[in-house]
């Protein structure tokens, strides 16, 4: 529109078509013109009474309503408002445009929230007797029963109703429309298609009923669709064997039958489909050997037979598919040698022949969810044991011993656990709403369950740390919790490696998998650092604590009490520091500055001293009844072993 100039005849403007005799504007194409806002009823657009074609596709009308003033175009034959961010109800006046040949209100963004009510739909199909193209993709038709489609024009060539939230059964007469060439109904999860079982003759070239609730066996009448070049019936509930009559569809180029419950052998009649470019039969129950049906399929580029129960060897005919780009046979029970000619194919880019279930995302997510379920059970059992355990009185000194230590580490750990729980909760909600509007699968359900258990598991850890650990006298995080953090890091790394492997194989990988695993690896490293390398926030004079308690100059008593509260470098040392003796580095550095005195030597670890160990030993003896009933060698040995 920026090139429109008032001093030039409007009939020469881009996108404007005029009648050669009268000079009236009869066509207006403003698609992709960066139009913004709403269309007011007083705009000069509605003064073009003889307009026949109007295209406003791919603009941004800011979720405004479709104006009812389109009824002022009685001669309109083509109306395209697709992907222009309209919202609200489709106006009833649209159904008055009885001369329409093409109506496109579809959109690529379901968030536009266009709604088509039952009454409008009923009048639309009754009045538009000349309609050849009807596109309503992503328009909410949940209140419009598909039974009204029975009155569609016999002139219809294209019917596209994808993601319309249709429910119920599609009228069988739709498949008998004499001129229908394209039928697109994907992602209507509650819509059932009942295909004609006899006398089905149709010029259909394109049919997509994927991700619907269609079920049952495929009728032999499919073999009558001789013009069909594209057939997509993935992610439905079809059962039984594929009819042999499918081999009659000699014009077929794309065959998508994955994600169903087909069984039996892969029909040999598929060898008749010489124009076939894509064959996808994944996630079914096909069994037996793969017949050598590929000799005639010279145009085949993509072959997917994964996740079935196929056995035997890979047929040698696969090596003759010169146009093959990708082949996936994983998840079967194939054996024997791989044809060497397969690796010499000039166009081959991706090959997946693995049978290892450990590489399947559904296993990885299921295993992760199981581990978090075990974590919840362990925390619950730990909580019950804490409630049932008889408390043992400790001295006031032991309660104060660690009061001011590990404050920073505790807060950081609690924050990380809470962050992981909230992150998984958000990812769980986003995944749920996304899959709810698209399609559900076993893998998606397992992934969602994994995210739920992750949220609950890490939330339970937060509660445990706040109510149990932070109020205890323990110096270090519980042993089982540290083991869990290490195992969590291992599983996160494993999941990330699987993501990378699948990406390298050019397999579809949901972005939430990659985001979740990257975050898990990072947080796993943080937890392992906090759990295994974290230092207590103890006193700042560790190297100046005397080894012995008896010190002159009147300081013996103060040093004694001070020593009881000290945590030595040995106590703080990580396993790596103990193995390399690097925990002595600070003492050696101090010795380089001056000759070490007795007061400079760190005292014993509190757990190794008599003051720290004897109360534990006494409690063990009392618990075993060794004090009041007599002390035996066995009781003393047992108490000593459990006190170390």
N, C-alpha and C positions, 0 to 999 in steps of 0.2 A: 504493500500500500504506500510505502514511502516514495514510490516512483510515480504515483498518481499526480497529475497536474491539472488544475482547473482549466487552463487554456488549451487543453488537448481533448479531443473527443473521447468520452469515457469508454466508447466501444473499443478503443485501442489500448486501454489499460490492461495490465497483467491481471489475469484471473477473471476478466469480464467478457462475457459472450453476448452478442446482440443479434436480434432477428434481422436478417439481411433485407427484408422488405419493409417492416415497420420501424426498425431501429430500436425497438424495446429491448431492455436488458432481460435476457432469458436464462442466463447462467452466471453464477457468481462463485468463484473458488477462492476462499480466503483461508485455506488450510495452512498451518505453520506460519501464520502472519503475526505472531506475538500479540494477539488481541488479549486484553486483560479487563477484568471487571465483570459487569453484568450487561445484559442487552435490554435497554429501556424500551417500553412500548411505543414511545414517540420517536424512535430512531427512524431515519430516512430509509432504512432497510425495508421496512414494512410498507413502503410506498411503491415497491416494485411488484405491482399486482400481477404481472405476466411472467413472473419468475418461474422457471421450470426446474432448475438445478441449483442447489445451494449446498456448499461444502464449507463447514466451519471447524473441521477436524483439527486436532492438535493445537489448540489454543488454551488459554487459561482464564476461564470465566469465574474463578474464585468461589467455587461451590454455590453459585447462584442457581436459581431455578430456571428450567427451560421455559421461555415465554410462551404463553398460549396464543400469541398473535401470529404464529406460523399459519394459523387457519386462514389468514388473509391472502395466502398463496393458493388459490383454487386449482391452478394448473401445475402445481409442483409434482414432479415425477421422481426426483432424486433428492433425498435429505440425509446429510452426513453430519452428525454432531459428535462423532466418536472422539474419545480421549481429550475432551475439552474441559474437564473438571466441572461438569454440571452436577447438581445434587437435587434431592427432593423427589417428589412424585412426577412421573411422566404425565404431562397435562392431557386431560380427556380430549381436548380439541385436536390432538395429533391424529386421533382415529378418524377425523373428518376428511383427511387428505386422501380421498378415495382414488386418486389417480397415481398414487405413489407406486413406483416400480422398485425402488430401492430405499430401504430405511435402515440406517446404521446409527444406533445409540450406544454401541459397545464402548468399552474402555479397557485399558490395560491395568488400571488401578482400581481395585475393589473399594478403596477408601472413598471413592466419589459418592457412594451411597445413593445411586439412582434407584428408584423403586417403581415397579410397574404393577398397578393394582388389577384385581380380577376384572372389574367392569371395563377398564381401558383395554385390557388384553382381549376381552370378548368382542368388543366393538371393532377393535383394530383388525382382527382376522376376518370379521364379517364384512367390513366395508372395503378393505383393500383387496379387491378381487383381481387386480392386475399385478400384485406384488410378486417380484422375482427374487429379491434378496432381502432377508430379514436378519439383522445382526444385533443381538442384545447381550453381548458378552459382559459378564460381571454386573448386570442389572439385577437387582433383587426382585425375584419373582416368587418368593416363598408363599405368598398368599394367592397366587394365580395357579389354579389347578391345570395341569398339562392337558386335561381333557378338552379344553377349549381349542387346542391346536388342531383338532379334527376338522375345523372349518377353514384351514389354511388354503390359500389359492392353489389351484391345480397348475398354475404357471410358475410356481416356486422352483427356483434353481438352487438357492443357497439358504440354509437355515443354520444359524450359529447361535447357540444358547449356552455357552460354556460358563461355569461358575455362577449360575443363576439361582442356586438353592432350590431348584425344582424338586418336588417329591411326588411320589405316587407312580403310576404306570404311564408310559408314553403310549398314546393311541397307535394301534398297529397300522392304521391307514397312512401314517406318516411315511412308512416304508414303501407304500404303494403309490405315492405321488408320481405321476407319469413323467415329470420333467426334472425331478430332484436329482442334482448331481453332487451336492456336498451337504453332509449332515454332521454338525459339530456339537456334541453334548458332553464334553469332559467335565470332571470335577463337580458333578451334581450327585453327591454321595447318597442321596435318598431317592434317586430316580431309577426306576427299573424299566429296562427295554425288553419287550416281548417281541422277538423276531418272528416274522411269518414262517410257518413250517412248510407251506405248500404255495404254489402259484406266485412265487416271489420273483418278479421280473422288474428290474429297475435300471435306469441309466446311471446309478450312483458311481461316482469316481472316487469320492473321498468320504470316509466314515470314521468318526472318532467318538467312541462311547466309553473311554477309559475313566477309571475312578468313579464308576457309578455302582449301584447295587444290583446290577444285572447278574443273573445266575442261571444255573441249569446247563443243559447240553446245547451245543451249537447245532442247529438243524442243518440237514443236507442241502436245504434251499440256498445256503450261502454260495453254492457252486453256480447259481444262476446269475450272479452279479458279474457278468463277463467284462464290464467296463471298469471295475474297481481297480484303482492303482494304489490306494492308501487305506489301510485298515488298522485301527488302533483299538484294542480291547483290553489293555493292561489294567491291573489292579482292580479286577472285578472278582466274581466268585463262580466262574464257569467251571464245570466239572466234566468228567468223561474224556473221551478221546477226541482229537481234532478230526472232523469228518474228512474222508478221502476226497470229497467233492471240492475241497479247497484247492486241489490241483487244477481245477478248471479255470481259476482266475489268472489266466496267462498274462494279463496286463499289470498284475500286482508288482509294485516296486518296494513297498514298505509294509511289513507285517509285524505288528507288535501284539504279542499274546502273553507277555510276562506277568508275573504276580497273580496267577490264578491257581486253580487246582486241577488242571488238565492232567490226565494220566495215560498209561499205555505207552506204545511206541510212537516215536516221531514218524508221521506218515510218509511213506515213500513217494506219495503223489506230489510232495513239495518239489521234487526234481523237475516238475513241469513248469515251474515258475522261473522261466529263463530271464525275466526282466527284474528279478528280485535284487534290491540293493541293500536292504536292511532286514535281518531276521533276528527277532528277540523272543526267546522262549524261556527266559530265566524264571527261577522261583516257581516251578511247577512240580509235578510228581511223575515226570516222564521217566521210564525205566527201560532196561534192555540196552542193547548195543546201538551205537549211532550208525545208522545205515549210510552207505556211501551214496548219498543223494546229491552230492555237490558237483558232479561232473558237468552238469548242464548250467549250473548257477554261475556263469562266468562274470556276471555283473555284480556279484555280492561283495560288499565293502565292509559290512559290520555284522558279525555273527556272535550272538550271546546265548549260550546254553547253560549258564552257570546255575548252581543250586537246584539240581535235580537229582535223580537217582540213576543216572546213566552209568553203564559199565562197559567193559571191553576196552579196545584200543581206539585211538584216534584214526578215523578212516584216511586212507592215503589221498583221497580226492581233495581233501582240504588243501594239500600242497599245490594244487593246480589253480587255486583262486588268485589269479594275477592281480586283481583289483582290491584284494582284501587289505583293509586298513587296521581293523581291530578284531581280535578273537578272544572270547572269554568262555572257558570250559571249567572253571574252578567250582568247587563244591560238589563234585561228582565222585564216582568210584572208578575212574578210568585207570587203566594199567597198560603195560606194553610200551613199546618204543615210540617216541615222538617222531613223526615223519621228518626227515632231514630237509625235505623240500620246503617245509613250512618256514624255515628260517631264511630261505633264499627268496622269499616273495618280495618283489621290489617296493611295494607300497605299504608293507606291514609296519605299523608304528607301535601297537600295543598288543601284548599277548599275556594271557593269564590262564595258566594250566594248573594252578595250585589246588590242592585238596586239603590244605591245612586249616582246620576250623579255628585255630588260635589267631588267625589273621582276620577273622570276620569281625566287623564292628559290633554285631549283635552279641558276640561272645565277650568282647572287651568290655562293653557297657554292662552286660549282665554280671560279669565277674566283679567289676568295680562296685555295682550296686549290692552284690552279695557281701563284699567286704565291709561296706558301710552298715549293712544290716547286722553283721557280726559285731561291729563296733558298738552299735546301739545296745545289743544284748549284753556285751561285756560291761558297759557303763551301768546298765540297769542292775546287773548282778553285783557290781561293785557298790552301788548305792544301797542295795539291800543288805549286803554284808556289813557296811558301815553302820546301818541302823541296828543290826543284831549284835554287833561286836560290843563286848563289855569294855567300857573305857577304863584306862589305867591312869592313875594320877601321876602327874609329873611335877617336878619341882618348878618353882617360879622361874628359876634361872633358865630351864629348858624352854619355857614359853617365851622368854624374852630373847632367846639366843639368836633367832633368825628374824626378829620382828622387822628390822629395817633393811633386810637383804633382799635382793632380786626384785625390787620394786619395778625397776625399769623393764627387766625381762618379762615379768609377769604381765604388765600392762601391754607390752608389745605382743606377747603371745595371745592374750585375750582378744586384742584388736584384730590380729590376723585370723584367728578362728572365727570371729564374728564376721569379718570381711568375706571369708570363703563361704560361710553359710548364706549371707545375703546375696553374694554373687551367683551362687547356684540357684537360689530362689528366683532371682530375676531371670536367669537363663531358662529356668524351668517354665516360668510364666510365658516368656516370649516364644519358646518352642511350642508350648501348648496352643497358644492362639494362632501361631503360624500353621502348625499341622492341622488344626481344627478347620482352618479355611482352605487347606489344600488336600492332603491325603494322609491317612493313617496307615502304618504298616507295623509288622511285628518289631522291626528294628526301632521304629520311632517310639513305640510303647515301652520297650526295654530301656531306651535312652531316657525317656521321661521318668520312669521309675528310678533309674540311677540318680537323676538330678534331685528327685524328691528325697531319696535316702541320704544323699550327700548333704542336703539342706538340714535334715533332721540330725544326722550324725555330727556335723560340726556345731550345730546349735547345742546338742547335748554336751559336747566337749566344753563349750563356753560355760554352760551351767555347772558342769563338774569342776572346772577350774575355779569358778567364782565361789562355789559353796563348799567344796571339799578340800581342794589342794591349797588354795590361798589362806585358808584358816588353819592349816596343819603346820607341824614343825619340820616338815621334810625340806631337806636342802635342795634336792634335785627333783625334776619332774619324775613322775612314776615310771618305772621301767617299761611297763606295757604300753604306756602312752608314747614313750620315745621309740619303741619298736614299731608302733603304728605309724608314726611320722616317717620313719625310714621306709617302711613298706609302702606308704602312700606315695613317697617320692619315686620308688621303683615302678609302681603301677602307672604313675603319671608319665614317666619317661617312656614306658612301654607303649602306652596309648599314643603318645606323640610320635614315636617311631612308626607305629602302624599308620597313622595319618600321613606321614611322609611317604611311606611305601605305597599307599593307595593313591596318593597324588602323583607319584612317579608312574603309576600304572594307568593314569588318566581316568580313574574311576570317580564317579560323582561322590563328593564329600561335603556334607553339610558344614557350613562355616562355623556353626556353634560347637562342632566337635573340635575344630582347630583352636578356637578361642578358649574353650574350656580346658583343653590339655595344656596349652601354653601357660595359662594362669595357674593350673595345678602344679606344673613343674616349678614355677617360680616360688609359689607358696610352700611347696615341699622342701625346697632348698632353705627357705627361711626357717621353717620349723626344725629341720635337722640341725641348722646352725644354733638355734636357740636351745634345742634339747641336748645336743652333744658338746657344744663348745661354749655355751653361755657361762659367764663367770658371775659368782655371787657379788652382790654389792655390799661387801663386808667392810671391816675396818681398814684404815689406810696405813697401819703400822705393822704389817705382817712380818716384815723382816727384822723388826725390832722386838719381837716377843721372845722371851728367854725360853730355853729348852727345859729348864727346871723351875720349880716354884719357889724354892728357897733362895731369896736374894736379900742381901743386906741393905743397909741405909734406910731401913724403915719402909721399903717399898714392896715387901714381900706380899702383903695382903692385897694391895691394889693390883699387882701383877697377876696374882692368882685368879682373882675375879676377872681380870681382863683376859687372861689366857683362856678361861672357860668359854668366852664368847668369840674367840678368834677362829677364823677359818684359814687354814694354812694354804700356801701355794700348791701343796700336794693334793689337798681336798678339791681345789678348783681345777686341777689339771684334767685335760681331756685325754681320752685313750691314746691319741697320737703323741701328746706331750709326755705321758708316762713311758711310752715305748722309746722315745728319743731323749728322755731326761731334760727336755727343754724347759720344764717347769722350774728348774734350778737356775735358769738364765738370770733372773733378777737378783738372786743371791750372789751369783758369780760377779755380776756387774757391780754390786755393792762392795764385794771384796776387792775389786780392782782399785777402788778409791781409798780404802783404809784396811788395816789389819782387823779381821773379824774378832770381836770379843764374844764372850759367852752370851751376853744379852742380845747379840745380833743374830744368833742362830734361831730359826723358827722352831716353835715347840711342836710336839707330836700332834698329829691329826686327832681331833676330839673323839673319833670313832675308835682310835687305837689306844687311847689313854685309859687308865684304870677308872678315872672319874666318869668317862663317857660310857665305858663298856660294862662296868660292874652293875649299875642299875638295870641294864637290859638282861644280864645274866640272872640277877635276882628275880626279876619278873618271870623269866622263863622257868626258873625252879619253882616258884610259887604256883605258876600255872599248871605245872606237872605234878604238884603235890609233893615235891621233894623236900620241903622244909619242915612241914608239920608231921609227915608220916615217916620221916627217915630218908636220908640221902643215900642213893646207891650209885655205883660206878656208871651204870647205864644211863640213869637220869642226869648225872653230872655231865657225861660225854655228850648226850643229846642236847642239853642246854647250852653247852659251850659251842657246839657246831651251829646251832641256830642263832647264836649271839654274834657270830662273826659277820 
